[in-house]
Amino acid sequence: MMKNVLLVYICLFGLLLPVSAQQLDAKEILDRTTDAFRQAGGIQAEFTVRTYAKGVLEGTSTGVIRLQGEKFQLEADGVKTWFDGRTQWSYLTGSDEVNVSEPTPEELQSINPYALLSIYKQGYHIKLGKTNTYGGKSAYEVILTATDKKQDLQCVILYVDKATFRPLCISMTQKGGSSVAIRITSYKSGQVYNDSSFTFDKKAYPTAEVIDLR
């Protein structure tokens, strides 16, 4: 239901030398991208998603995500999702119902960019691609390939802005050949969110049927 992923991370590093003057390997780029995300504070990002089946475009959609650490609020494909670090609420506009669950780390990888950032630390081979630009910007291409062919997420390609270490696009291929490409179209960092921003407010949806899947 929630195969859209999304993600934005941004921060400017106080480096002694410009990034272009340094030789970074793939892991260092991912480490700095992760650090940039964590230091960016609250984030709001808009994105477009394209889904493919064996290379054939199946559909496109847009969405917006608000992030603060492990917490997030996501709106995409007629579904609004809140996650407070433990509990997840997914409200389906079409059926006026909300599903309540406690997602596993693996399930969060298909929804939350923060969770996706950590997968490179185990179970993936990492290398730099040959692409040096993306969307007219100077960028790194980092390719993650699963070491286990039974892994659901087999390949992730991440394009990172060389100047800011902000991801520009994430492409993911699942076992079986289906894939999704997420392109970040706008972002705002340094946002301030209350904890209530990441929990479902029953008062705002008085007619919604609550389905507890925990």
C-alpha positions, 0 to 999 in steps of 0.5 A: 500500500505504501510503496512510495518512499520518500526522502530528503536530507540537507545540511551544509558542512563546515569543511576546510576544503571544498568537497570537489577538492576531496576524494570520497569513496561511496561509504564516506558519501553515504556517511556524510549524507546521513549526517546531513540528514540528522543535522538538518532538523525538521524537514519538509520535502515534496517529491514525485514517484515513478513506478515501473514493472520490468522497465515499463512505466506503470504510474506516476504520483506526487507527495510530501513528507515531513521528517524529524529524526525517526518520526514522519508524516507522509501524504501520497497516493490518497494515503496519509501516514503518521509515525511517532517512532513506534506506532504508525497510523495510515489513513485511507481517504477513499475508504475513510479508515485508518490502520494502526500498526507497529511496523518492523524495520524492514517495513519502515524501509519502504516508507521512511527515508530515515530508515532507508539511509541505514541499510548500507551499513549491512547486507549491501555492496557499495560502489560509486557509479560513473554518473557525475551530474543529475538534473543539471547539478554536480552529483555523486551516484552511489550504487548499493547491491544486496549481497543476499538475492533473497533480500526484498530490496535488491538494488538502490541507486542514490544521486547526491548533490556534491555541494550539499550532500542532499539526495536528489533522487533515489531509485530502488529495485525489488526482488522480482524486477519492480522498481520505483524512482523518487525525485525530490522536487523541493525541500525545506530544512530547519522546520519545527514540529510538535510531537502531535504532528506525527500522531493520528488525531481522531478529532480531525477524522471523526467518522474514520473507522479505526482498524488496529492491526497490532 
